[in-house]
Amino acid sequence: MIEIRNLNVDYFGNSALENVNIDIPFGYTIGIIGPNGAGKSTFIKSLLEVIKKRSGTVMVEGKDISEYKRKIAYVPQKNDIDLTFPITVKDTVLTGTYPNLRIFQRPGKKERQRVEECMAMVDISDLANKQISNLSGGQLQRVFIARALAQKADVFFLDEPFVGIDLVSEKIIVKLLKQLREEGKTILIVHHDLHEVGEYFDKVIILNKKLIAFGDVKDTFTADNILNAYGASLGNLVIKGMGGAEND
């Protein structure tokens, strides 16, 4: 499991996360939800040390997470990607094989075969030679999912993967993520559309700078926890928009 103890993150003197303590078990699809500004993206970036200025400890299988990074794949938000960089779909996916190469080793036949397999898994083989700047939002997201697959990771962190994508891409990604979970992979997803929480996730982390709740969706995704995370006025709007939530 991923053991998080006393995780704190500050931005220019403002607290983004406060004293988060949580044990995340392997083998589940886990949603990370909360209102805007709750620290959801900050949470996964701090775990991966994309954000360096954090305090606390993050351990995986008893070792610091820095020793486990080759087994962790990260799919950032679209806004965090430089789409002006001149690189093709195929070469982007190929970068996913780099963490498993030795120093100064170049990708070979085995790695390029892996790229072909991963592109096929998300149905982007026909886009192999396109520049990533010419892709739709859904196509681009599938490219970065394929890159994560090429890494042969055990744990996947995805930051809002369903924002700004088409329905076809969303269905392909959801099907693939469920398949990965069935293979024993662990998937953590920052997510904003609460309508799909019950369908997409086994467990849910609810944040608003602090940990509000964590557990199985049926036990944790409740009206009380939503109100605690979103506040009374916004929380009631969220619950009403969803047609109600489970009661504690």
Disulfide bonds with the S-S distance in Angstrom:
none
